[in-house]
Amino acid sequence: MSSIQSLRRVGKKDDPKKVSIKLIMKVFVVKVTLLYIYMYHRIIKVRDDVKTPEELPVMIMNRDTNLPRILALVFPQFHSDPLNNNLWGEGFTDWDNLRSAPKKNRLGFDIPQPTELGFYDLTDTEPRRKQGELAKQYGIDGFVYHHYWFYDEDRPGPTLHAPLEAMLKDGHPDIPFALDWVALKWDKSWHGNVREGFVFKEPNVLQKQYFPTDSNDPTITDHYNWLRQFFHHPNYIKVDGQPLFMLYMKKPSSFPVLQRLRELAKNDGFPGLYIIVSFHRPHGHLMPNIDLQKYKIPKQKRLAWNGFNRTVAYPAPSEFNEKETMDIPEWCSRENLEKNKGNPTKRIDEIPGLITSFDNTPRRNAKDAFLWSGEEPDIVVERFRHNLHAATYYESCCFRNVKGEEPKDDDDRFILINAFNEWAEGMVMEPSNVYGRRFLEGVRDTKIQLSQNGCNIDSK
């Protein structure tokens, strides 16, 4: 009934003032009701976008191509291997180092121990399946496995490779992956002790490494023929169709090998190999204020070999990054990007790398261990979350496509995390008694935040 009709029904004895108040109250109630209905539907709509904790894993399992691919390094050492048997005794794995370590480091903080996955053997299917499930659930886009291949005539070929070959057979973990060739000799710096009776062929050298000087050496073809079974796997990570292949630290003697591997990949039907090399240095844009001279870090310069597609600021613990953070550059703020109609700053060809935590007490005695993360767990986790957000925002937002093209699923934007399971050095994303799932949750929360909020950081 309209307010006019109500007035027509007012009798002579009715007080006009009371009638007016009643009409005002009716109109007010109608307006409040309409507002409530409007807000109710708005809230329901918002709630449709805000996922519950149970829905979040489903949301992030499907990759948002606006974000870089977040990769975690995987240490394949947790199984019996002939070389390890020779060096440290029958059946040795890195679990032995963790089991024999003290429960606390010299600062009194607990040394992480596995909880949900236990002391597994990576040749078994179940722990690899669980690793893949955790990665998918929390938004890790792929694993980068350390790959060991020696050109030593006494012990040629792969080492610590059984989990990778098992993955080809049983399909687990069923997530994207790539290989990081650790083309180094093994020495006592990794572990201070060897088995009784071991004879060093060279002082402190556990396993030698050589590189063919002739790029047509058939041993390089042997290497490629082993690699190709992974390159052709549907889960292998690629950039513009090229298999991603990482070299751990610059080894100039390896350059002819890499060049030949790329040629063999082209002969095998790929556009080439996408080769990245790691350097132990701070990222130029995310950690620009580190004093390189103080830490004796050489300035970035053109490599002797131009065959690398990108470099990575390898996330290894050091004095220069201890208790330091990565920060979003001020020139990458929303207002500066809008003012400049894009970013005039040139993108550097360096992939950001970050560390979870680090305490190598299990591989050292307590006195000599490097306690990079010798702080309360809350502080360690918060630093990781801060660094991950900065690195992910940087790769997502600082160099947005000004042409308006959609990002590709196989582009070259990556974040590298060290590590998923380096237990004897305390670099673990797997659930532990110290950190629980908090590093995994940091990946999930960062991706959700950036997917929902976008590039909206203002300068301070």
C-alpha positions as CSV (number, residue, x, y, z in Angstrom):
1,M,0.0,0.0,0.0
2,S,1.4,3.4,-0.9
3,S,1.8,6.3,1.5
4,I,-0.9,8.3,-0.4
5,Q,-3.5,5.5,0.0
6,S,-2.7,5.3,3.7
7,L,-3.4,9.0,4.1
8,R,-6.8,8.6,2.4
9,R,-7.8,6.0,5.0
10,V,-7.0,8.3,7.9
11,G,-10.1,9.2,9.9
12,K,-11.0,12.6,11.3
13,K,-10.1,11.5,14.8
14,D,-6.6,10.4,13.7
15,D,-3.7,12.6,14.8
16,P,-1.8,13.7,11.6
17,K,1.5,13.8,13.5
18,K,1.0,10.2,14.6
19,V,0.1,9.2,11.1
20,S,3.3,10.8,9.7
21,I,5.4,9.0,12.2
22,K,3.8,5.7,11.3
23,L,4.4,6.3,7.6
24,I,8.0,7.2,8.2
25,M,8.5,4.1,10.2
26,K,7.0,1.9,7.4
27,V,9.1,3.5,4.8
28,F,12.2,3.0,7.0
29,V,11.4,-0.7,7.5
30,V,10.9,-1.2,3.8
31,K,14.3,0.4,3.0
32,V,16.1,-1.6,5.7
33,T,14.5,-4.8,4.4
34,L,15.6,-4.0,0.8
35,L,19.1,-3.1,2.0
36,Y,19.3,-6.3,4.0
37,I,18.3,-8.4,0.9
38,Y,20.8,-6.5,-1.2
39,M,23.6,-7.0,1.3
40,Y,22.7,-10.6,1.8
41,H,23.1,-11.4,-1.8
42,R,26.3,-9.4,-2.0
43,I,27.7,-11.4,1.0
44,I,26.7,-14.7,-0.6
45,K,28.4,-13.6,-3.8
46,V,31.6,-12.7,-2.0
47,R,31.5,-16.0,0.0
48,D,31.3,-17.8,-3.3
49,D,34.7,-16.3,-4.2
50,V,36.3,-16.8,-0.7
51,K,37.1,-20.5,-0.5
52,T,37.0,-22.5,2.7
53,P,40.2,-24.2,3.9
54,E,38.8,-27.4,2.4
55,E,38.2,-25.8,-1.0
56,L,41.6,-24.0,-1.2
57,P,43.6,-27.0,-2.4
58,V,41.2,-27.4,-5.3
59,M,41.6,-23.7,-6.1
60,I,45.4,-23.7,-6.3
61,M,45.9,-27.2,-7.9
62,N,44.9,-25.5,-11.2
63,R,47.8,-23.2,-12.0
64,D,47.1,-19.5,-12.3
65,T,49.3,-18.6,-15.3
66,N,49.5,-15.0,-14.1
67,L,51.9,-16.3,-11.4
68,P,55.3,-17.8,-11.9
69,R,55.9,-21.5,-11.5
70,I,57.1,-22.1,-8.0
71,L,59.5,-25.0,-7.9
72,A,61.1,-26.9,-5.0
73,L,64.5,-28.7,-5.1
74,V,64.3,-32.4,-4.2
75,F,67.2,-34.3,-2.7
76,P,67.0,-37.9,-4.0
77,Q,69.5,-39.4,-1.5
78,F,67.2,-41.3,0.7
79,H,67.8,-44.8,-0.6
80,S,70.6,-47.3,-0.8
81,D,73.1,-46.5,-3.5
82,P,76.4,-48.2,-4.5
83,L,78.5,-45.0,-4.3
84,N,77.2,-44.2,-0.9
85,N,77.8,-47.8,0.2
86,N,81.4,-47.5,-0.9
87,L,82.0,-44.2,0.8
88,W,80.1,-44.5,4.1
89,G,79.2,-48.2,4.5
90,E,76.5,-50.6,3.3
91,G,73.0,-49.1,3.3
92,F,74.0,-45.6,4.3
93,T,71.5,-42.8,3.6
94,D,71.3,-39.2,4.8
95,W,68.8,-40.5,7.4
96,D,71.7,-41.9,9.3
97,N,73.1,-38.4,9.8
98,L,69.8,-37.2,11.1
99,R,69.2,-40.1,13.4
100,S,72.6,-39.8,15.0
101,A,72.4,-36.0,15.4
102,P,71.5,-34.4,18.7
103,K,67.9,-33.4,19.3
104,K,68.9,-29.7,19.6
105,N,71.6,-27.5,18.0
106,R,74.1,-25.6,20.0
107,L,71.7,-22.6,20.4
108,G,69.1,-24.9,22.0
109,F,66.6,-25.0,19.1
110,D,65.1,-28.3,18.0
111,I,66.5,-29.9,14.9
112,P,63.6,-30.8,12.5
113,Q,62.5,-34.4,12.4
114,P,60.0,-35.9,9.9
115,T,56.5,-36.5,11.2
116,E,53.8,-37.4,8.6
117,L,56.1,-39.0,5.9
118,G,58.6,-40.6,8.3
119,F,62.1,-41.9,7.5
120,Y,61.1,-43.1,4.0
121,D,62.9,-44.9,1.2
122,L,62.4,-43.0,-2.1
123,T,62.5,-46.1,-4.1
124,D,59.2,-47.0,-2.6
125,T,56.1,-45.6,-4.3
126,E,54.1,-44.4,-1.3
127,P,56.4,-41.7,0.0
128,R,56.8,-40.3,-3.5
129,R,53.1,-40.4,-4.0
130,K,52.6,-38.4,-0.7
131,Q,55.2,-35.9,-1.8
132,G,53.3,-35.3,-5.0
133,E,50.0,-34.9,-3.1
134,L,51.5,-32.4,-0.7
135,A,53.0,-30.4,-3.6
136,K,49.6,-30.3,-5.4
137,Q,47.6,-29.5,-2.3
138,Y,49.7,-26.5,-1.4
139,G,50.4,-25.1,-4.9
140,I,54.0,-26.1,-5.6
141,D,54.2,-26.2,-9.4
142,G,57.0,-28.7,-9.8
143,F,60.0,-30.5,-8.4
144,V,63.6,-29.9,-9.5
145,Y,65.6,-33.1,-8.7
146,H,69.3,-33.0,-8.1
147,H,70.8,-35.1,-11.0
148,Y,74.2,-36.7,-10.6
149,W,76.1,-37.9,-13.6
150,F,79.9,-38.5,-13.6
151,Y,82.2,-38.8,-16.6
152,D,84.8,-40.5,-14.4
153,E,86.1,-43.6,-16.2
154,D,86.1,-45.5,-12.9
155,R,82.5,-44.8,-12.1
156,P,80.7,-43.4,-15.2
157,G,77.0,-42.6,-15.5
158,P,74.2,-41.8,-13.0
159,T,74.3,-41.9,-9.2
160,L,71.4,-41.5,-6.8
161,H,69.0,-42.0,-9.7
162,A,66.9,-45.0,-8.5
163,P,63.9,-42.8,-7.3
164,L,63.8,-41.0,-10.7
165,E,63.7,-44.3,-12.6
166,A,61.1,-45.6,-10.2
167,M,59.0,-42.6,-11.0
168,L,59.0,-43.5,-14.7
169,K,57.6,-46.9,-13.8
170,D,54.9,-46.1,-11.2
171,G,54.1,-42.5,-12.1
172,H,54.7,-41.0,-8.7
173,P,55.0,-38.2,-7.9
174,D,52.6,-37.2,-10.6
175,I,53.6,-33.5,-10.9
176,P,55.8,-31.5,-13.2
177,F,59.5,-31.9,-12.7
178,A,63.0,-31.0,-14.1
179,L,66.6,-32.0,-13.5
180,D,69.5,-30.0,-11.9
181,W,72.8,-31.4,-13.0
182,V,75.2,-31.2,-10.0
183,A,78.3,-31.6,-12.1
184,L,80.7,-31.4,-9.2
185,K,83.2,-33.7,-7.7
186,W,82.3,-35.0,-4.3
187,D,84.6,-34.0,-1.4
188,K,84.5,-34.0,2.4
189,S,82.8,-30.7,2.6
190,W,79.4,-32.4,2.2
191,H,80.0,-34.8,5.1
192,G,83.0,-34.8,7.4
193,N,83.4,-38.6,7.8
194,V,83.9,-41.6,5.6
195,R,83.8,-45.3,6.3
196,E,86.8,-47.0,7.9
197,G,89.3,-48.2,5.3
198,F,88.2,-45.9,2.5
199,V,91.2,-44.9,0.4
200,F,91.3,-41.4,-1.1
201,K,92.7,-41.3,-4.7
202,E,93.1,-37.5,-4.3
203,P,93.2,-35.6,-0.9
204,N,89.7,-35.2,0.5
205,V,88.1,-36.1,-2.9
206,L,85.4,-38.8,-2.5
207,Q,84.3,-39.0,-6.2
208,K,86.1,-37.4,-9.1
209,Q,84.4,-35.6,-12.0
210,Y,85.8,-35.1,-15.5
211,F,84.3,-33.5,-18.7
212,P,85.0,-34.7,-22.2
213,T,87.0,-32.2,-24.2
214,D,85.6,-33.4,-27.5
215,S,81.9,-32.5,-27.9
216,N,81.5,-35.6,-30.1
217,D,82.6,-37.9,-27.3
218,P,80.2,-40.8,-27.3
219,T,79.9,-40.6,-23.5
220,I,77.9,-37.4,-24.0
221,T,75.5,-39.3,-26.2
222,D,75.2,-41.9,-23.4
223,H,74.3,-39.1,-21.0
224,Y,71.6,-37.7,-23.4
225,N,70.1,-41.1,-24.0
226,W,69.6,-41.5,-20.3
227,L,68.2,-37.9,-20.0
228,R,65.8,-38.2,-22.9
229,Q,63.5,-40.7,-21.1
230,F,62.7,-37.8,-18.7
231,F,62.7,-35.0,-21.3
232,H,59.9,-36.9,-23.2
233,H,57.9,-37.5,-20.1
234,P,54.6,-35.5,-20.3
235,N,55.3,-34.0,-16.8
236,Y,58.7,-32.7,-17.7
237,I,58.9,-28.9,-17.3
238,K,59.5,-27.0,-20.6
239,V,59.9,-23.4,-21.7
240,D,58.5,-22.8,-25.2
241,G,58.7,-26.5,-25.8
242,Q,62.3,-26.8,-24.6
243,P,63.1,-29.1,-21.7
244,L,64.4,-27.2,-18.7
245,F,67.9,-28.3,-17.7
246,M,69.7,-26.7,-14.8
247,L,73.4,-26.6,-14.1
248,Y,74.4,-26.4,-10.5
249,M,77.0,-23.6,-10.3
250,K,79.1,-22.5,-13.3
251,K,81.6,-25.2,-14.5
252,P,83.3,-23.9,-17.7
253,S,84.6,-27.4,-18.5
254,S,81.0,-28.6,-18.8
255,F,80.0,-26.0,-21.5
256,P,81.0,-28.3,-24.4
257,V,78.9,-31.1,-22.8
258,L,75.9,-28.8,-22.5
259,Q,76.2,-27.6,-26.1
260,R,76.3,-31.1,-27.3
261,L,73.3,-32.1,-25.1
262,R,71.4,-29.2,-26.7
263,E,72.3,-30.4,-30.2
264,L,71.1,-33.9,-29.4
265,A,67.9,-32.5,-28.0
266,K,67.2,-30.7,-31.3
267,N,68.0,-34.0,-33.2
268,D,65.5,-35.6,-30.9
269,G,62.6,-33.4,-32.0
270,F,62.8,-30.6,-29.3
271,P,63.4,-26.9,-30.2
272,G,66.4,-27.1,-28.0
273,L,67.3,-27.2,-24.3
274,Y,66.4,-24.4,-22.0
275,I,69.5,-24.3,-19.9
276,I,69.9,-22.2,-16.7
277,V,72.9,-22.0,-14.5
278,S,73.0,-21.1,-10.8
279,F,75.2,-18.6,-9.1
280,H,75.6,-18.1,-5.4
281,R,74.8,-14.4,-5.2
282,P,71.9,-12.1,-4.2
283,H,69.2,-11.3,-6.7
284,G,70.0,-7.9,-8.3
285,H,66.5,-6.5,-8.0
286,L,65.2,-8.2,-4.8
287,M,68.3,-7.8,-2.7
288,P,70.0,-4.8,-4.3
289,N,71.7,-3.4,-1.2
290,I,73.9,-6.3,-0.4
291,D,77.6,-5.2,-0.3
292,L,79.1,-7.5,-2.8
293,Q,82.6,-6.4,-2.0
294,K,82.2,-7.1,1.7
295,Y,81.2,-10.7,0.9
296,K,83.7,-11.1,-1.9
297,I,80.9,-11.8,-4.4
298,P,82.0,-11.0,-8.0
299,K,79.8,-8.6,-10.0
300,Q,77.5,-10.1,-12.6
301,K,79.1,-10.1,-16.0
302,R,78.7,-11.7,-19.3
303,L,79.5,-15.4,-19.3
304,A,82.3,-16.9,-21.4
305,W,79.6,-19.2,-22.9
306,N,76.4,-17.6,-24.2
307,G,74.5,-20.8,-24.3
308,F,72.6,-20.2,-21.0
309,N,69.0,-19.0,-21.3
310,R,68.8,-17.7,-17.8
311,T,70.6,-17.7,-14.5
312,V,69.3,-18.4,-11.0
313,A,70.3,-16.7,-7.8
314,Y,70.8,-20.1,-6.1
315,P,69.3,-20.2,-2.7
316,A,72.2,-21.4,-0.6
317,P,72.8,-20.2,2.9
318,S,75.5,-17.7,3.3
319,E,76.6,-14.7,5.5
320,F,75.2,-12.3,2.8
321,N,71.7,-13.6,3.1
322,E,71.6,-14.6,6.7
323,K,68.7,-12.8,8.4
324,E,68.2,-10.7,5.2
325,T,65.0,-10.3,3.3
326,M,63.9,-9.8,-0.3
327,D,61.8,-6.8,-0.9
328,I,59.6,-5.6,-3.8
329,P,61.4,-2.8,-5.6
330,E,59.9,0.6,-5.1
331,W,59.8,1.2,-8.8
332,C,57.5,-1.8,-9.0
333,S,54.7,-0.2,-6.9
334,R,51.3,0.1,-8.5
335,E,51.4,3.9,-8.6
336,N,54.9,3.9,-10.2
337,L,53.9,1.4,-12.9
338,E,50.7,3.3,-13.7
339,K,52.6,6.6,-13.8
340,N,55.2,5.2,-16.2
341,K,52.6,3.2,-18.2
342,G,54.6,0.1,-17.6
343,N,58.1,-0.6,-16.3
344,P,61.1,1.1,-17.9
345,T,63.4,-1.0,-15.7
346,K,64.9,-3.8,-17.8
347,R,64.2,-7.3,-16.5
348,I,67.3,-9.2,-15.5
349,D,67.8,-12.8,-16.6
350,E,68.0,-14.1,-13.1
351,I,65.5,-16.4,-11.4
352,P,64.8,-15.6,-7.7
353,G,65.8,-18.4,-5.3
354,L,64.9,-18.6,-1.6
355,I,65.7,-20.8,1.4
356,T,63.2,-22.3,3.8
357,S,65.6,-22.8,6.8
358,F,69.1,-24.2,7.3
359,D,70.9,-26.1,10.1
360,N,73.5,-28.7,9.1
361,T,74.2,-30.0,12.6
362,P,73.4,-33.6,11.4
363,R,76.3,-33.4,8.9
364,R,78.7,-31.7,11.2
365,N,79.4,-31.7,14.9
366,A,77.3,-29.2,16.9
367,K,80.3,-26.8,17.3
368,D,81.0,-26.4,13.5
369,A,77.4,-26.4,12.2
370,F,76.2,-23.3,10.3
371,L,72.9,-22.3,12.0
372,W,71.6,-20.0,9.2
373,S,68.1,-20.3,10.8
374,G,69.2,-20.4,14.4
375,E,66.1,-18.5,15.6
376,E,62.6,-19.1,16.8
377,P,60.5,-21.0,14.2
378,D,58.0,-18.2,14.0
379,I,60.7,-15.8,12.8
380,V,62.1,-18.3,10.3
381,V,58.7,-19.0,8.8
382,E,57.7,-15.3,8.6
383,R,61.0,-14.4,6.8
384,F,60.3,-17.2,4.3
385,R,56.7,-16.0,3.7
386,H,58.0,-12.4,3.2
387,N,60.6,-13.5,0.7
388,L,58.3,-15.7,-1.2
389,H,55.7,-13.0,-1.5
390,A,58.3,-10.5,-2.7
391,A,59.7,-12.9,-5.3
392,T,56.3,-14.0,-6.5
393,Y,55.0,-10.5,-6.8
394,Y,58.2,-9.4,-8.6
395,E,57.8,-12.2,-11.2
396,S,54.1,-11.6,-11.5
397,C,53.7,-7.9,-11.5
398,C,57.0,-6.0,-12.1
399,F,57.2,-6.9,-15.8
400,R,53.6,-7.3,-16.9
401,N,52.8,-7.8,-20.5
402,V,52.1,-4.3,-21.8
403,K,50.7,-5.8,-25.0
404,G,47.8,-7.4,-23.1
405,E,48.7,-10.9,-24.2
406,E,47.7,-13.8,-21.9
407,P,50.7,-15.4,-20.0
408,K,51.8,-18.7,-21.4
409,D,51.7,-21.9,-19.4
410,D,55.3,-22.7,-20.4
411,D,56.9,-19.3,-20.0
412,D,60.2,-18.6,-18.3
413,R,59.0,-17.2,-15.0
414,F,60.1,-19.3,-12.0
415,I,60.8,-19.2,-8.3
416,L,63.2,-21.8,-6.9
417,I,62.9,-22.9,-3.3
418,N,65.6,-24.8,-1.4
419,A,64.4,-27.4,-0.4
420,F,61.6,-29.8,-0.2
421,N,63.4,-32.5,1.7
422,E,67.1,-31.8,2.5
423,W,66.6,-33.1,6.0
424,A,70.2,-33.3,7.2
425,E,70.6,-29.6,6.5
426,G,67.2,-28.6,8.0
427,M,65.9,-27.3,4.6
428,V,62.6,-29.0,4.5
429,M,59.0,-28.2,3.4
430,E,57.8,-31.6,4.3
431,P,56.0,-31.7,7.6
432,S,58.3,-31.7,10.6
433,N,58.1,-31.5,14.4
434,V,59.5,-28.0,14.3
435,Y,57.7,-26.3,11.4
436,G,54.7,-28.6,10.7
437,R,53.3,-27.7,7.3
438,R,54.0,-24.0,7.7
439,F,56.4,-23.6,4.7
440,L,53.8,-25.4,2.5
441,E,51.1,-23.1,3.9
442,G,53.2,-20.1,3.0
443,V,53.2,-21.2,-0.7
444,R,49.5,-21.7,-0.6
445,D,48.7,-18.4,1.1
446,T,51.0,-16.4,-1.2
447,K,49.5,-17.7,-4.3
448,I,45.9,-17.2,-3.1
449,Q,46.7,-13.7,-2.0
450,L,48.2,-12.7,-5.3
451,S,45.5,-14.4,-7.3
452,Q,42.8,-12.6,-5.4
453,N,44.4,-9.2,-4.9
454,G,46.6,-8.9,-8.0
455,C,49.3,-6.3,-8.4
456,N,48.2,-3.7,-5.9
457,I,51.2,-2.9,-3.8
458,D,51.6,0.8,-3.3
459,S,55.0,2.5,-2.6
460,K,55.7,3.3,1.0
